Amino acid sequence: MYKYHDIYSDIKRDILTNHYRAGTLLPTQDFFAKKYDVSRITLKKALHLLENEGLIFSKQGSGTYVRQRINTDSSDLLPLDLPIGTTYSHRDQKITSKILHFDARLAEKNEQENLGIEASSPVYEFKRVRSINDQLYSYEHTIMPVYIAPLDKKILQDSIYHYLGTEAKLQLTDAHRTVYAEKASEEASKALEIAKASPVLVIEQVAYDQKGRAFEFSKSVFKSSQSKFILDVHMNSDRISL
């Protein structure tokens, strides 16, 4: 993978985790060039990717800024366009997890296809309920290849993405998400303490790391009272034709 893509992934992670806060000035190009030991040309390629995603913008004579996200009145909103987890999207709130199931087994056919692994590849399967400020928020069913990193129930109680980033040096850089509504299954309704067949919103996700590997195949179920999400749209000027 090209060096500039690694820089892009690193800066993007720092933006998504609020290390570089929205509305603030990014460090100078000289700072980044020295930090990553690259030329200004290589650095500009990384910054161009970030700008195309709508994460940063430049002001002539002023510098490069982290783009301010659209303000909302609810802290319960989850951004659909950013590959981050609940702990980061609701980082100023109390997040807790209840583990319902944790095991390792061989991957099933649809899991092999989504994760790009062989039939003989072992995977972790875990199910947990996430709560925000002691209020039930979501039910998660996740499949993850064992080779990614060792997991245990203690790790699952906290932020998995934080653990993967610090211990496995893995960065969640991209995700393919499918969003749809359905009636809650018996398992989901029990986990979320709602009536069976209640309307719920579902997000199916395949998450990718900085090397382009699919490392997570998951299904998250949200109560209808929590089914509010945001999507910021940024038009890439390179793709505009008049």
N, C-alpha and C positions, 0 to 999 in steps of 0.2 A: 504494500500500500504506500502511496506517495506521502512524503513527509508533511506536505501542506494539509492533507486530510487528517493526519494525527493532530496537528495544531488546531484545526477547525473543531475536531471532536473535543479537545481539551478545553478550549475557550467556550464552546457551546455548553459543556457540562457546568462550567463555572457560572455561566449566565443563568442556566436553569435552576441551579442550586442557590442562586442569589448571592454568590460571591461577588459578581459584578451586578449591581442592582439596577433595575429599570430606571431610566431617566438620568443615569449618571454617565460621566465621561469614562470611556475605556482608557487603559494605559496607552502610552504612545507606541507607535510602530517600532521605534528604537528599543523600547522596553521589551516588547515581544520578540524582536529579532535577536536580542542578546539572550533572553530567557531560553529560547528554543535553538539558538545557535544556527540561524538560517539567514538567507539574504532577504532583502525587502521584497524582491520579486516573489519569492516563495510565500512570504507572509501575506502579501496582498491577495494571493490565490485563496488562502484560508479565509481572510476577511471578506472576500467576494462571496464565498459560499454562505457565510453568516448573514451577509446583507441580502442575498437572494432569498433566504428563509424569513426575512423580516425581523431578525433578531437584533440587528444593529443598523445605524444609518450615519451618514457623514454630513457635517456642516462645514462648508468651506471657510477656512480661516479659524475654525474653532476646534475641530477634532472629530472623533468617532464616538457615538453614544449608544448605549443599550436602549433599544426601543421600549417606550412605555406601553404596557399592555392596556387594553380597554378597561376602564374602571367599571366595577360592578358593586352592587350594594350587598351582595351575599358572599360570605367566605366559604359557602358550601359548594360553589361552582368548581367543576373540574375541567381544566383545559383539554380539549380533545386533540389539539394540534401539537401538543408538546409531549414528547416521550418521557414523562416523569411519573413517579408513583404517588400514592396518597400522602406519604410522610412529607414529601417535598411540596406538593400542591397545597397542603394544609399545614405547613410547617410551624405556624404560630399557634396551633391548637393541640390538644391532647389526643394522641393517636394510640389505640391499643388493639391487640390482636388476640383472638381466641382460636387455638389450633383444634380443628375437628378431626383431621386425618393427616398422617404423615407416613410414607412408606416408599420403598424402592422396588421397581419391577422392570420388565422389558416393555419397550414402547409398542403401542398399538399402531395399526396401519396409518390412520389419519395423523397421529402424532409424528410418525416417521416422516410423512410427507411434509408437514408444516415445519418441522425442525431440521429436515434434511439429514436424517441419521439412518443407520442401518437397523434391520429388525433385531439384531443381536445387541443393540445399544441399550444399556440400563438407563432408566430415568427416575427422577424423584417425582412423586405425586403428592401434593399436599392441598388441603382445603382449610380455609380459615375465614373467620368473620372479622371484619375491621369495624371499629367504632371510633367516632369522633366526638370528643367531649362526653363520653359515656353514652352516646346515642348510636344505635346500630346503623351502619352506613352501607356496607357491601359484603357480599359473599363471594369469595374467590376460590376458583379451582385451577390449579397451576401444574403444568408439566415442565420439567427442566432436566436436561441431560446431566447425568451424574458427573461427567468429565469436567463440567464447567467449574465446580467448586464443591467441597464437602459441606453438607447442610445438616442441621439438627434442629430440634424443637426450640431450643433457646434462641437460635438465629431467627427462626420464623416468627418469634414473638416481637421482633423489632423490624426495622427496614431492611428488606432483602437487598435492595439496590445499593444501599449504603454499605452493607457487608461486602457485596460483590465488588464495589468500587475500591474499597480500602484493602481488602484481603486478596481478592483475585485480580485486582487492577483491571477490572472489566468496566467499560462505560456503555451505558444504554444510549445509543446515538440515534437509532431509528426504530420505528414501529409501524406495523400494518394493522389497522384497527377496523373492525366491522361492528357497526352499531345497529341494534334492532330492538324491538319490543316483543315480549312474549308473556305467557301466563307462567307464574312461578311454579316450578316443580315442587314435589313434596319435600325434597331435600332442601331446596332453597328457601321455601316458605318456613320450614322449621328453623333453619339457621337465622333467618331475619325476623322470625316471630310475626309473620303475617299469615293471612288466610291462604290456603292452597288455591292456586289458579289466580291469585291477585296479579294485576298488571305490574310488570317490572321492566326495567331497561337493562339490556345486556351489551357488554363490550367484549368482543373476542379479539385477542391480540397475539401477534407474533412479534417478539422484540428482538432486535439485532444489536450486536456490540460493535466496537470500533473496527473490528476486523471483518465485519459483514456476516458474522455467524449468527444464526438463529439460536437464541439461548433460552427462550421462554415461549410456551404456548399456553395461553390462559383464557379463562372465561370469568368475567366479573359481573355479578348480578346486583343491581341497585334497586332499592325500594322506590316506589313511585314518588314518594315525598322527597326523595333525594335526587331525582332524575332531572337535574338541571346542569347543563354543560355549556361551555363556551367554545367558540371556534373563531379565531382571528384569521382573516384572509389578507394576505399580502401579495400584490401583483408584482411579479418579477418583470422588471422593465426590459430585460433581454428578450422576453417572449411577447412583448406587445408589438403589434403591427397595425399600422393605420392605412 
